[in-house]
Amino acid sequence: MPTLRRQLPSANALFVFESAARCGNFTKAAAELGVTQPAVSRMLSLLEESLEVKLFVRTPSGTMLTESGDILYRGVTDGFRDIEAAIQEIRARSTGLETVTLSVSTAFTTHWLMPRMHKLQAQFPSLDLRFQLISGYVSGSVDDVDLGIRFVSGEDIHHQAALILPEILLPVCSPAYREQHLPGPTGNGTTTLISLSDSRIDWFEHFPPFHQDMHGAAHSLVFSDYAVVLQAALLGQGVAVGWLNVVSHWLDIGSLVPAAPMAIATERLCHLIHSRKKPLTTAAAEVCDWIIEETRVDLLGVVERYPELELERLMTPRL
């Protein structure tokens, strides 16, 4: 390490460099670090002088890394990740608590995890569970967390993955809404569709009875957070597209019901993933197994309760 110290203007230069490289903008990095933009520029200039290379080039929207900058960024992030893991291990030893961070949707946290949080806490009394929450389209890196839930298609060479289930969708609503509003002996046939604003696909087109162009929905509700989409459906405000990995609990206990006897499976698979660069801790592996087992129990109940959905047919060939 004495050699490394001689090659850097200060150890703080690495923190400034990592932030600037990740943000792609010196001003954003300065705000994150709580310093001025000129201070960030000066520190990075000193670092470039010490290394005798250019690390950044200016772009219209900010900065981007040079080839040398990219090499340094990979080394710094790997090193910081190892240091963070070591600190977490030390803290776990001193407090008796093990930290596991999940990157999941707000909807999964609200509608799948929260109803069984007491079971998780009973199973893992020394677990400190933390969340990186995603309100809209589920995507993003899992390099800085222990586990993430993502929908994956094709081979993923960057992550280790554990299959939860195929991506299965179905129209859902509250029992009262289905009875009062959907076509049938007691319903009035006027449907409100509840959807996600940043969805890249019009999922209702897979369910012709509820597609606006084909059915002529009387009203629509659009939210930027899928957790709110499902909350509106639970409160009897309309029909939503339900991702089975999120709504399985409510379907199993009858708080949500299929709005029609139909379900589809896409080409994607719902996985619990983690970076190949960051091996799972024992605690994270146990949480992974717990989520998979709890989902399996939910699905058994849903399959038994709604045989008309033919969920076994959708799942069996791929599980």
Residue pairs with C-beta under 8 A, 6 or more apart in sequence:
5 11
7 50
7 51
8 14
8 47
8 50
9 43
9 46
9 47
9 49
9 50
10 43
12 43
13 43
13 44
13 46
13 47
13 50
14 76
14 80
15 33
16 29
16 33
16 40
16 43
16 44
16 47
17 44
17 47
17 55
17 72
17 73
17 76
18 73
18 76
18 77
18 80
19 29
19 32
19 33
19 40
20 26
20 29
20 40
20 44
20 56
20 63
21 55
21 56
21 65
21 69
21 73
21 76
22 29
23 29
23 32
23 62
24 61
24 62
24 63
24 64
25 61
25 62
25 63
26 37
26 40
26 41
26 44
26 62
26 63
27 37
27 62
28 62
29 40
30 36
30 37
30 39
30 40
33 40
44 55
44 56
47 55
48 54
48 55
48 56
51 68
51 72
53 66
53 68
54 66
54 68
54 69
55 65
55 66
55 68
55 69
55 72
56 63
56 64
56 65
56 66
56 69
57 63
57 64
57 65
57 66
65 73
77 143
78 277
81 143
81 144
81 277
81 278
85 278
88 99
91 97
91 99
92 98
92 99
96 126
97 126
97 127
97 128
98 124
98 126
98 127
98 128
98 281
98 282
98 283
99 127
99 128
99 129
99 130
99 283
100 127
100 128
100 129
100 130
100 146
100 147
100 281
100 283
100 284
100 287
101 129
101 130
101 131
101 132
101 144
101 145
101 146
101 147
102 129
102 130
102 131
102 132
102 145
102 146
102 147
102 148
102 149
102 287
103 131
103 132
103 134
103 140
103 142
103 145
103 147
103 148
103 149
104 113
104 131
104 132
104 133
104 134
104 138
104 148
104 149
105 133
105 134
105 135
105 138
105 149
105 226
105 227
105 246
106 133
106 134
106 135
106 225
106 226
106 227
107 225
107 226
107 227
107 229
107 230
107 243
107 246
108 149
108 245
108 246
109 131
109 133
109 227
110 227
110 230
110 231
111 227
111 230
111 231
111 246
111 247
111 249
111 250
112 245
112 246
112 247
112 248
112 249
113 120
115 249
116 249
116 294
119 294
120 127
120 129
120 287
120 290
121 127
123 290
124 283
124 286
124 287
124 290
127 283
127 287
129 287
132 144
132 145
132 148
134 140
135 224
135 225
135 226
135 227
136 196
136 197
136 198
136 224
136 225
136 226
137 196
137 198
137 199
137 200
138 149
138 150
138 151
139 150
140 148
142 148
142 150
142 159
142 273
142 274
142 275
143 275
143 277
143 278
145 274
146 274
146 278
146 280
146 281
146 284
146 287
147 272
147 273
147 274
147 280
147 284
147 287
147 288
148 272
148 273
148 274
149 164
149 245
149 270
149 271
149 272
149 273
150 270
150 271
150 273
151 167
151 266
151 268
151 269
151 270
151 271
152 161
152 268
152 269
152 271
152 273
153 267
153 268
153 269
156 271
156 273
158 275
158 276
159 271
159 273
159 274
159 275
159 276
160 273
160 274
160 275
160 276
160 280
161 271
161 272
161 273
162 271
162 272
162 273
162 288
162 292
163 269
163 270
163 271
163 292
163 319
164 245
164 270
164 271
164 272
164 291
164 292
164 295
165 244
165 245
165 269
165 270
165 295
165 299
165 315
165 319
166 265
166 266
166 268
166 269
166 270
166 314
166 315
166 318
166 319
167 243
167 245
167 265
167 266
167 267
167 268
167 269
167 270
168 243
168 244
168 245
168 263
168 264
168 265
168 266
168 311
168 314
168 315
169 203
169 206
169 241
169 242
169 243
169 244
169 263
169 264
169 266
170 207
170 241
170 242
170 244
170 258
170 259
170 262
170 263
170 264
170 309
171 204
171 207
171 209
171 210
171 239
171 240
171 241
171 242
171 258
171 259
171 260
171 262
172 230
172 233
172 239
172 240
172 241
172 242
172 247
172 250
172 251
172 256
172 257
172 258
172 259
173 181
173 182
173 233
173 236
173 238
173 239
173 240
173 256
173 257
173 259
174 233
174 234
174 235
174 236
174 255
174 256
174 257
175 254
175 257
176 236
177 233
177 236
177 237
177 238
177 239
177 259
178 187
178 257
178 259
179 186
179 187
180 186
180 187
180 188
181 187
181 188
181 189
181 190
181 191
181 192
181 238
182 189
182 191
182 239
182 259
182 260
183 189
183 209
190 218
190 219
191 210
191 215
191 217
191 218
191 238
191 239
192 217
192 218
192 219
192 220
192 221
192 237
192 238
192 239
193 204
193 210
193 212
193 217
193 219
193 220
193 221
193 238
193 239
193 240
194 220
194 221
194 222
194 223
194 229
194 232
194 233
194 237
194 238
194 239
194 240
195 203
195 204
195 220
195 221
195 222
195 223
195 229
195 240
195 241
196 222
196 223
196 224
196 225
196 226
196 229
197 222
197 223
197 224
198 224
202 211
203 241
204 210
204 211
204 212
204 241
205 211
205 213
206 264
207 241
207 260
207 262
207 264
208 214
208 215
209 215
209 260
210 217
210 239
210 259
210 260
212 220
219 238
220 238
221 229
221 232
221 237
221 238
223 229
223 232
226 243
226 246
229 240
230 240
230 242
230 246
230 247
230 250
230 256
232 238
232 240
233 239
233 240
233 242
233 256
234 250
234 255
234 256
239 259
242 251
242 256
243 270
244 251
244 263
244 299
244 302
244 311
245 270
245 295
247 256
248 295
248 298
248 299
248 302
249 298
250 256
251 257
251 258
251 298
251 301
251 302
251 305
251 306
252 298
252 301
252 302
252 305
254 305
257 306
258 306
258 308
258 309
261 306
261 308
261 309
262 309
263 309
263 310
263 311
263 314
264 314
265 314
265 315
265 318
269 318
272 288
272 291
272 292
274 280
274 284
280 288
299 311
299 315
302 309
302 311
303 309
303 311
303 312
